[in-house]
């Protein structure tokens, strides 16, 4: 069995490829730029295959002999559909790094196709979805008849050009929450609160984070809200953006911002990755106020993503790949996040009588 990393020469793809080699894996590196692929393949002594997502037949040919694809080339709302189509036809397991809510929604709708093809569709196998989905399932499982779940993210560090482009692509979109078992669109910065991340309390504001969608598969909790820690000024700007969503969604503005992003450095330095950290907080509430609250403390976001993605590849290659649409916790269990080196879980509050 073999793995293929598509978009391997991007910032996060390179980190994952190097981490895979350090783990003893020998993935095939793929993408549309033959020169950049060749350079990376020579540096890591790995095979390469050149294929564009706009060439269906060539893309399918690149999957020949491959059992699992890790898709690293975003924004995934555009790039996931052609890769998924190829994986379904070739009966190849599909993993990606998305955090985009629309991608989770679309993949969930293709569950029956994936079941029929005998392959797994597993989006969001990095930060922030791995820790948020796994911790959500853990606290929900510890809380009898939980009917409300809140998740909050804190990340200390900078972001890559690819992440910024994905954020730009999502500009002009509102938030998403789960209410009474159904997803509902809400305005940007719809609600806020304070959360104890262990070192101190921080203000958080609601965002359309992936665990709001994945919770529909990984827990039975009908009401879910996700947040991110941001300064008060950013919270105010998010709320103010409700009045200019049409402008923010204007394609020429997005293209201009993406060109400006290209002038930035690719992503955090190795030292910044070593110094950075992440914390995910989750709290499930049941009848009578019974509550389970826990935190996951982990490495810097890109380091977390590389380690989690390679751990997932290893598990698929070892034979753990349930067919159909999956989330990190339904595929590998609520403790999967703890397999990421440098991650620990702390229970802060337990239901009475536990």
Buried (B, 14 or more C-beta within 10 A) or exposed (E): EEBBBBBBBBBBBBBBBBBBBEEEBEBBBBBBEEEBBBEBBEEBEBBBBBBEBEBBEBBBEBBEEBBBBBBBBBBBBBBBBBBBBBBBEBBBBBBBBBBBBBBBEBBBEBBEBBBEBEBBBBBBBBBBBBBBBBBBBBBBBBBBEBBBBBBBBBBEBBBBBBBBBBBBBBBBBBBBBBEEEEBEEBBBBBBBEEBBBEEEEBBBBBBBBBBBBBBBBBBEBBBBBBBBBBEEEBBBBBBEBEEEBEEBBBEEBBEEBBEEBEEEEEBBEEEBBEEBBBBBBBBBBBEEEBBBBBBBBBBBBBBBBBBBBBBBBBBBBEEEBBBBBBBBBBBBBBEBBBBBEEBEBEEBEBBEEE
